[in-house]
Structures are given as structure tokens and as C-alpha cells.
Amino acid sequence: MMYAFQWLRSLLFIGQMYLAMFVMALFFIPLTLIKRENSYWAVRTYCRWVRWTAAWMVGLKSEMRGAIPSDEVLIASKHQSFFDIIMIVSVVPRPKFIMKAVLKWAPILGWFALKIGCVPVERGKRGAAIKKMVADVKSGAQLPGQLIIFPQGTRVAAGAYLPYKVGAAVLHQQTGQAVVPAATNVGVFWPRHGIYRKPGLAVVEFLPVIDPVNVNDLDTGAFTKQLEEVIEPASKRLMAEAGFQTD
């Protein structure tokens, strides 16, 4: 009975999430057309709404730990579900992502993604897209911000393992920016798929900054291993804190 009740609460929560996205878009699209800066206000407001409603509708509270990045940095985050994105975007000043080019056609989501500076990438053209992004920031054509990347390349369920890819190291090499690792336990409460949301405390923790290095000296394999050795233990600690047993 309790499971069924929580499942129903979860369904209502998800429904209002999409309704709120539509209503807020009606309000924020005209403001964003007037001033692009308002797009950050829009996405931050929506993400904070989702966090607030998750707390009282399904009992899923959320907490950010560590120093919130505000400079032009790369955030290399553990990615377990949509909620870790929501949490990070709710607090960083100028979030942006590298996204599949097809997502720019997604209603509402794609439009605001382009406005906040997300980089749509066609298959096989990632390098050119990154070079253009860096050049645009330097020239002033694009606003500086925090580029959020997922070293494992996709969502990974709580307790599951997927090797880290070299993409974060390559971006670090191409941009010369400091890297802020981030750990999380959100997958314990908000799975990759399905409706059910478990009550508890979801945490995203920003870990100590990895400072830029001379790109000529960067070993992408060693850097990728370093990221994994920093993020994985921290995420396991947070999952254990939530009562989830990891190997």
C-alpha cells in the first residue's frame, strides 16, 4: 500500500514538472527575447521549482555540498539521473552543456538550452564544436560559464560501474580550464527510468578543484584515471550515507 501511494505521488510530481515547464516557458520566453541573460534566470527558477516540489510532494529533499563553482570552469560530474542535472543547474550561475545536435529541436528544452550557451554537436564533429565554443568565449560572442560534462558519457545507475572516458581530459586539454569534480547519490532516489521516486536526501557534492596543467604535459589517460579515483569513492560515500550498499 505504501509503495502504491508513493508511486502515485511520484506520478503527480512528474506531471506537474512538465506542466510547470510549459507555464514557465510562457512567462520566460518573452523576457529571454528581450534580454538573453534572462535565460539563466529561467532555467535556474525551473530547477529550483523541481527541487522544492520534490521535497514536499515525494519527500525527496536535496542538498548541495562544497564550494559552488562560479568561474569559467569544467564541472566533471557523476551522472545518475535527470535530478543531478536539475540540482547543479539550480545553483551555478551560467550552466551549459555539450548536447546531441538533435536536442536543439526539443520543445522548450532545446530553445532554452541554446539560449544559455549549450553546444549542439553533430556526430563526429565534437572537436570543431569545442574549438568554436572556446573561440566564442574569448571573442565575447558567447558568455563565459560553467561547462558541465559527464566523464562516463551517460547516466549510470546507483551501484553500477561504467569506465570513465577520455572526453573530460580532452576538454580540459582544449580549453585549459580548471576542472571541478562532482559526486552524487541521486540515483538511489531518482532512477534513470521509471516513475517511482524514493524519499530521502539527494546530495551533489562539489569536490576540490583540479587546476589547469600545461596542455603539452597532459596525459589524458592519467587524468581520466585521476577523475575516476576522486569521483567514485566520493559517490560511494554519499550512496552509503543514503543507506545504499555498494561493492
Secondary structure by P-SEA (a helix, b strand, c coil): caaaaaaaaaaaaaaaaaaaaaaaaaacaaaaaacccaaaaaaaaaaaaaaaaaaccccbbbbbcccccccbbbbbcccccaaaaaaaaacccbbbbbccccccccaaaaaaaaaabbbbbccccaaaaaaaaaaaaaaccbbbbbbbbbcccccccccbbbbbcaaaaaaaaaccbbbbbbbbccccccccccccccccbbbbbbcccccccccccccaaaaaaaaaaccaaaaaaaaaaaccccc
